[in-house]
Amino acid sequence: MKSLRNRNQLLLLLEFNAFPRYVVKMLSEYVESNNKYDNLGDFLSWLCSKTDIYSYLFTNGNWCDVGNPDSYIEAFRFYMEHSVAESVEIDKTSKIIKSVVIEEGAVMRGRSIIGHYVYIGRDCEILSSDISDSVIFDGAILKRAKV
């Protein structure tokens, strides 16, 4: 799983599920009887109808459901602090608008506008592109893109 890192803290919430062996065996039954086999929430709902389920609620910290791209960006906005790594290369014609996180090895060339609420991963190349409210993962190359 990919995580967003700020200098001093990890910005990620993990859900942890532990199932006894008999539940793992029930997963095959669920997949065969349902076409929603890529959604854990649907599986848990189905499982509740078949057997007892128990949970533990962690009450410290904030929780964000990041089940789709919009909610991922919303969680990113909530936790984000502006950070541009020292090794980032930014042309004079490029503009960075706070708040953004730009990781090591990233390069901004040409007339690029980056921000608000943008995460750019390690070793990305951004060439004459406009980016806002987006997460660009490690190694991506954007040329004349509007994201």
N, C-alpha and C positions, 0 to 999 in steps of 0.2 A: 504494500500500500504506500502511496506517495504521501509525503507530509510537507506542510509549509513550515519553514523554520524562520523564526525571528532570531536575532542574535542570542537572546538569553532564554527563550522559551519555545516549547513545541506547541504549534497551533493545530491541534488535531484531537478529535474525540473518537475513540474506538468503542464500538459495541462488542461486547464479549458474550458469546453464547456457548454454553457447555451442555451437551446432550448425552444421555446414557445410550448405550449401544442399541437398545430396542428402538429409539427414536431415529437414529441414523439409518436403521433398516427401513423405517417408515418413509424416509425420503424418496425411495424408489417408488413406493405406492403413490405418493403425492405427485411425482413427476408424470407417472403413467396416467393419472386421472385428471390432470390439470395442465393447461397450456401456459400458466403463469409461473414457470419454474425458475425465473430469474429475479424473483422478488421475495426477499426473506420475510417481509411483513405478511405477505399472502400465505407463505408456508406456516408461519407461527399461528395465524388465524385458523388455518386448516387443522393444525396440530392441536389447538385448544378444543376443537370439536371431537377429537379422538382420544385425548388423554389429559391428565392434569399437568399444568405447567406452573412453575414457580420462578420468581424473579427476585432480584436484589436491586434496590434503588440507591444509587450513589447520589448523595445530596450536596456534595461540595462542588463548586465550580458551575460553569454555564454549559448548557447542552444545546446543540444545533443539529437538526436533521438535514443532512446534505445528500438527499436522495436524488436530486436533479441539479442541472447546471445553475439555475437561478438561485437555489438555496445555498449552493456551494459559494457563489459570489457573495451572497448576503452574509454568510458566516465569515467570509474573508474580510468584508468591510468592517464587521464588528470587532475583529481582533487585530486588524492590521495596524502596523506602525511603519512610517516611512523609513526606508533603508535602501541605500544604493552601495553595493560593494565597491571597494577601492579600485579593483581591477577592471571595472566596467569602462568601456570606451564610448564616449558620447561626442558625436560631431557638433560643431558650433551651430549647425543649422537644425539640430534636433532640440526638442523641448520636452522637459520632464515636469509634469504637474503633480504635486503632492496629492494624495498619498499613494506611493508605489513601493514595491519591493523588487529590486533588480539584483539577481545573484551574480556571483563571480563569473568572469569570462564572457559576459554578454557584450554585444557590440550594437550601437545605434548609429546608423549612417544615413546620410541624406536628410531630407526634410521629414523627420518623424516626430509625431506628437504622442507622448506616452502619459497616460493618467486620465482621470482619477481611477483609483482602485484597480491597479494592474499588478499582477505578479508575473515577472519574467524570470524563468529558470536559468540554470547555468548554461553557458556556452551557446546562447541563442544569438541569432543575427536578425536585426530588425532594420530593414532597408526601405526608406521613404514610405513609412506606414503610420497609420493612426490607430491607436489602441486605447480602449477604455473599458472598464468593468469586465476584465478578462483575466484568465490564467493561461499563461503560455509556458508549456512544460519544457524541460531541459532539451537543448539541442535543436529546437525549432528554428526554422528560417522563414521569415515573412518578407516578401518583396512586394512593394506597392499594394499593401493590404489595408483594408479598413475593418477592424474587429471591434 
